[in-house]
C-alpha cells in the first residue's frame, strides 16, 4: 500500500457558533430545529440594511456564567494575558480545538508525538474587526497609537500558531484562505499531510469572526446579505425557499482531529467517521458569482467521487453549501441533481444547516463537516429550516424540511464554495 492510500479517520470534533459553545449543544439545537440567528449586539446597526447575524454569546471575563454550553468565556481556555494578543476568531479556534482534542483523547506530552501532530486552521477574512478598530484609532489618535499586537491579531495563520503553541504541536503548521471554502480545504490539506506521511494526527478546520461594522457593511455593499427579515431573524436564512434574499452572517469555529487509521487503531482511539476523499475545482468565471451552469461545483463533486472510488448512487446524504442566496441555491440544486442522479423518482436527502447557524464564511465548511460526522454517528439528518415555498428544482430532493429525520447515512457529501469560484466537495463514510 502506497502512503497516499492510507486511510484517514476522524477521532475528535469541536465547534462553537451562535447555537452553542460545544458540538453536542450545537447539534442538539439543530436537530430540535432551533435557530442561532438574532439581532446584532456588537455594534449599533441603525444605519445598516442588515441588523441580524448568528453571534456567539459572549460572557465577559468577570462574569462566571453557569451556562457554559451557551455562553463563551475565553478564560475557560485562554489566559487573560494572552487574550490581549488575539482576535476573537483565534479564541474560537482554540475553544473548538480544546473540545476536539479532549474527545479524541489526544493531548500528548512526548517529543515524538508532538512532532507528529500538525495544525491546519484557516479563516476566510481573519482579524477584520482588529483591522477596523486599529485603523480608526490611528486616524483619531495618531499612528503611534497602533497596538504592537495589531499585526499578529490580524494574521490568519496565527489561529494555527496559537493552537500549536498552546498544545506544543510541532508538526506541519499552516493556514488556508479560500473564502467560504476555507474550512473544508483545511480538512483536505490535513488529510493529504497524513496520507503523505508528514504527520500522524492533524488538527484542522476554520474559524471566523467578522460580525463588525466593516463585515456587515462590506457584504451589504456587495448585496449578499439578507435584509428583509430584520424583525424575524430566525426566518432570515432560508435555503431553496422562494422568499430567500441573501445569506445571514454567522461566526465561530469548526475543528476536526484527523489521524491515520493505523495510528488511531494502535492507540485504541474511538473512531467517529472515516474521511474518504475530496474534489476541488475553480469556476474560472467571476469574482463573486458562481458559474450559471454550475460547472465548477459539478467538477468538484465528480472529482471527489472519482478520488474516493465512490459511486454516485452510494451518496445518501448531502450537506449543501446552501447559503440562502437567490442565485447560488438554484445552481447547486441543479449541479447536485446532475452529478448524483437525483430525480423526482430517485430523491436524495440533502439539507442546509446554514438555515440554523447562518453562514460562518471561512468556518462554514469545517463546521458542516463536523455536523456530518455527528449525523453519521447518531443516525439522524439535520433539517433545513424555513423551507415554506420551495423553489424550482427541489423536486429531486428530500430537503429534510423543518424537522430532522431518522436515517443512517453511509456516504455523506459536504459542499463548500467560495468567492473567486473556488469549490470543494468532501466525502465521509460512516465508520462501523
N, C-alpha and C positions, 0 to 999 in steps of 0.2 A: 504493500500500500504506500503510495507516494504521500508526502507530507500534506499536499493540498487535498487529499481525500480524507483527512482526519475529520472525525465527527465533532461538532461543536454543540454544546448544550447550555441551557440557561439554569443557573443554580440560585439566583437571587434577583429580586426586583424591588425597586423602591420608587416612590413618587410623592409629589406634593403639587397641589393645584387648588383652584377655587372650591373644589368639592371635598377637600380634606388634606391632612398632613401625613398620611401614610397610605399604602396601597390598599389595605383591607377596607379602610373607611371610604376611599375614593370609589373602589369597585362596588362596595355595598350601596353607596348612594346612586351610582349609575344604574345598578340593577333595580333599584327602587324608583327609577325614573325621576330622580331629583336633578335640579339644575344648580350649577355653581356660578351662575351669572347674576349680577346685581348692579346697583348704582355704583359708579366710581366714587371712591372716598379719598384717593391720594391727592387730588388737586381739584380746584374749582372748575367745573365743566360748563359754567354759564354760557360761555361764548363758543362752545363746541357743538358740532352737529351730533356727535355720538357722546352719550353720557353714561354708558354701561360697559362693563367688562367682567371677566372672570378673575377677580382679585383673590389672592391668597389672604386669608385673615391673619393679621399680624398681632402678636402680643408684644408690648414693649418690654425691655429688659427688667423694668421694675415691677412688672405685672407677672405674677405667678398664676397663669391660667391653669385651672384644673383640667380643662378640656384640651389635652394635647393632641387629640385626634383632629380637632378643627381649628386650633389656633397655633401658629408657628412662633415660638420664642427662640430666636437664634442662639440663646445661651444653652439650649438643650444639646447643641453640637459644636458650638464655636465660642472660644474665649472672647470676652468683651474687647480686649486689646486688638485682637485680630479682626473683629468686625469692622473696625475703623479703616481697615485696609482693603475691604471687599465691597463689591457691588452686590445687590440683592440676588442677582442671578447666580452668583458664586455660592451664596449661602444656601440657595435652593438645591444646587448641585450637591453640596456637602450633606444636606439633610437627607436627600433621596439616596445618596451613596451609603450613608450610615445604615439606613434601613436595609438596603440590598445586601451589604456585606454581612450584616448580622443574620439575615435569612440564609445566606449562602454558608454561614459559619466559616468565613474566610477572613481572619484577622491575624495573619502570620507575623511572627517576630524573627524568624531565622533569615539570614542573609540571602540564601539561595531562593527561597520562596518570594522574598521581597523583590529580588532581581527578575523573577519570572512573572511578575504581576504588572500589567500595563494599565494605562488610563487614557481613554479617548472620550472626552466630553466637549461638545461643541455648543454654539449658540448662533442664532441667525443674525442678531444685531449686537449683543453684548451689553456693555455698560452705557446704554443710551441716556439714562437719567443722570449719570455722573457727568457725561459729556455736556448735557444740557445745563446742569447746575453750575459746573465749573466755568463754562463759557459766560454765563450770566454774572457770576462772581467776578470774573476777570474784567468784564466790561464795567461793572459798578464800582469795584474796589481797587482795580489795578492788577496788572499782570503778575505782580509779586505775591498776590494772594492765592495763586493756584496751589492746590494741595500737592505735596510730594507724592501722595498716593494716587493722584489723578490717573496717570498712565496705567499702573498695574490694576487699578479698579476698573478701567475701561477695556483692557485687553481680554479678548475672548479666551485665549489659551490659559488664562490664569484660573479658570474653573478646574481644568485638569491639573494645573500646577498646585493649587491648594489641596486638592484631594490627594495628590502624590505626597505632598509634604506632611499632611495630617496622618496618613497611614504608612508612610515610609516606602511606598511603592516605587521601585527604581527601573521597572521595565519600560517599554515604549510609552512615550508621553506626548500626545499631540491633540490638536483640536480640528474640528470640521466646521466649515462655514458654507452652507449651501441653502441659505434662506429657510423655507419651511420644510425642506427635506433633510435638514441637518441631523436631527436625532436618529433618523433611520440610516443615514450614511455613516454615522459613528458606529452603529451596530455592525454594519458591513465591514468597515475598516478593522474593527476589533476581531471579527471572525476570521478575516484574512490573516491577521497577525498570528492568531492561534494556529491556523492551518499551515502557515509558513514556518512554524516552529520558533517564532520570535518571543512568544510568551505562552504560559500555561493558562493564565487567568487574565482577563481584561475587564475592567470596569468601564462601561460605555453608556452613552446617551446624550441628551441635550438639556439645556437649561435656558430660561428666558425670563426677563422682567422688563417689559417695555411699556407698562401702563403709566405713562407720564405725558406731559403736555406735548412733547415732540413726537412721541409714539402715536398717540391718538390723532394729533393734528396732521401728522405726515400721512397716515393711512386714510384720513378723511380727505386730504388733498388728492389722493390717488383714487378716490371714490370706491374704496374697497370695503369699508366698514358699514355695518347695519346702522341705519338712522331712524327707522320707522317704529322701533319698539322701545323707546326710552322709558315709556310708562309701564311697560310689562317686560322687564329684562329677560325673564325666564323663557319667553316666547321668541326671542330675537334670533337665536341660532336654529335654523330650520332647513337643514339639507333636503333637497329634492322637493320642497314644498313650493307651490306657485307663489306664495307670499314672501319668499326669501328676498333679501335686498342687500346682502353683504355678510361678511364674517364678523364674529364677535371676538375681540382680543382676549386671550387668556394669558396666564403666566404660571411658572412653576418649573418642574423638572421631572424627567422620567429616566431612571437608571437601571440597566441590566448588568448582572455579573455573568459573563460568558466564560466558559472554560472547555478545554478539550475533554471529550468523553472519558478518555483513559485516565486523565488526572482526577476528574470527579469520581470515577469509579474506584480508583485506588485509595482515595481518602474517605470514601464512604459518604459522599455528599448526596443530598436529596436532589434529584434532577426534576425540574419543573416542566421543562419543554425542550425540544430539540430545534436548533436553528438549522434550516436546510439550505437556503440559497438566497441570492439577491440578483436583481436585474437593474441596470442603470442605463439612462439614456439622456439625450438632450433634444429639445424640440427644434432648435435652430430656427426660431420663429419670431419671438417678441420678448421685450424685457419683462413684461408683467403678465400678458395674456397667454393662455395655453393655445397650442395649435388647434384650429377648429376641427380638424379631422382626428384629433387625439393621437397622432402618430407617435409622439414621444412616450406617452403613458402606455400605449399598446406595446411598443417595443420593450419597455422596461418589464412589463408583465410576461411577455413571451420569453425574454431572456431569463427571468427568474425561474420559469417553468423548465426551460432547457438546461440551465445550470444545475438545477436540483433533480433533473430526470423525473419530474412530476408531470403527470397527465393533467390537462385542464379539467377533466371530469372529476379528478380527485380533490380539487379545492372545494370545500364545502362551507366555508365562511370567509367573507372579505370584510376587513375593517377599512372602509373607504377613506380617501383623503377628505371628501365630502365637507367642504368648508362653509356651504350655505351661500355661495356666490351665484348670481343668475346664470353666468356663462359656464363656469368650471364644472358645476354639478352635472349638467347635461352631457358634457363631453366625456366625463368619467363614466357615466352610466353606459353610454354607447360603446366606449372602449372596453369596459369590463365584459359587457354582454358579448361583444365580438370575440374577444380572446378566450373567454371561458365557456362560450357556447350557451349562454343563458338565454332563455326564451320564456314565453308565457307557459309553454308546455314543460319546460325544464328550468324551473326557477332556482336561483341561487340565493342563499342567505347573505345579506350584506347590510351593514349599518354604519352610521357615522356617530362616534362618541363625542365629536365636537359639538353636537347638539346639547350635550350635558356640560362639557368642560370649557367650551369656547376653543379658539384656535391658539395654541401655545407657540406658534411660529417655529423657532428652532428646536423646541422641546416636544412638538406635536408628535413627530414620528416615533420617538422613543417611548413617550407616554402611551401611545396607542399600541406599540409593540408589547409593552408591559400588560396592557389591558387584554391583548390577545392571549398572552401567556395565562392570565387568570381565567379567561373564558375557557381555555383548553383544560386547565386544572379542575375547574368547578363545573364543567359541562353545562354552561349557560351562555347565551348570546346576549350582549348588551343591546339596548333598544336605540332607535332613532326617535328623538323627541320632536314634537311639533309638526309631525307629518300629517297635516289635516287635509290638504288638497294636492295630492301627488302630481308631479309634472309629467310630461310626456317621456316615455322611455322606462318608467318604473315598472311596467307590466312584467318585465323579465325577471324581477327580483321579489323576494320576500325581504323587505327592508326593516323588519322587526319593529314595526311602528308602535310607539308609545310604551310598550311593555316588553320586558325581557322574555326570552323563550328558552325552555329547557332543551338542550341539544348538545351532543358531544362531538365537536368538530375534530376531524383527524388532521387535515391540512388547512392551514389558515394563511391567507394572503393579506398583507398590510401595505397600502399605497401611501406614498408621500410625494408631493410635487411642490416645486418652488419657483419663485421669480427667476427669470433668466432661462426658463424652460428646463430646469433640472428635475429629473424624475428617478424614483427608486421604488421598487417593489420587493418586499421581504416575504419569505415563506418560512413558516414554523410548522412543526409537527407535534401532535400530542405524544407525550412520552408514556409508554406502557411498561 
